[in-house]
Amino acid sequence: MDTKELRKLNMKELEEKAANISVEMSKLYFDLSSGKSKNVAKLKALRKDLARVKTIISELRIINEK
């Protein structure tokens, strides 16, 4: 997920994307713990994507407060 694409989204879309990533991460955690999946790289990528989305959300909140 590219940061430029994320910055084009509004606050509601970003919050939905963060929720979707969190759900996907929890499913992947479960699959990893049960042995269904061994794709640890996907988990790392999701964590980074979630961090990007949350960073942009907090930037938008700071801008909107001013």
N, C-alpha and C positions, 0 to 999 in steps of 0.2 A: 504494500500500500504506500503510495507516494504522498509526501507531505503536502505537495502542491494541490493534489486532488482533495485532501482532507480540508484544507483551508477554504475551499470553495463551498463546503457544506455549512448549513446553519446549525445552531446549537442543538435543536431537536434531533436532527439527523446524526450529529456526532454522538449524542447520548445514546441513541438507538444502536449505533455502530459499536460503542463501548459495551453495551449490554450484550449484543450478539457475540462479540469477541470473548466476553467473560463466560458465556454459556458454552461456546465452542472449546474454550480452555478447560472448563470443568469436565466436559465429555472426554477430552483428550487425556486429562489426568486419570480419569476412571479407566479408560482403555489401556493406558500405560501400566496402571497398577494391576489390572486384571490380566495383562499379558497379550491383549488383543492387538496392540500396536507397539511398535518400537521406534516410532518417528519422533525422536526427541527434538530434532531440528525444527519441526513444525511448532512445537511448544515454545521454543525460543523465539521464533518469528512472531507468534501470537502475542507473547509478552511484550515484545518491542512495539508491535502495532498498537497494543492497548496503551502503552506509555505515550506513544505519539498522539493518540486521540485524546487522552487525558490532559496532556500538555497543552494542546490546542484549545480544549475546553476551558482550562484555567486561564489561558491568555485572553480568550474572548470575555470571560467574566471580569477580568481586570480592566479590559478596554471598556466594557459596558458600565462599570462602576464610575468611571471618570466623567 
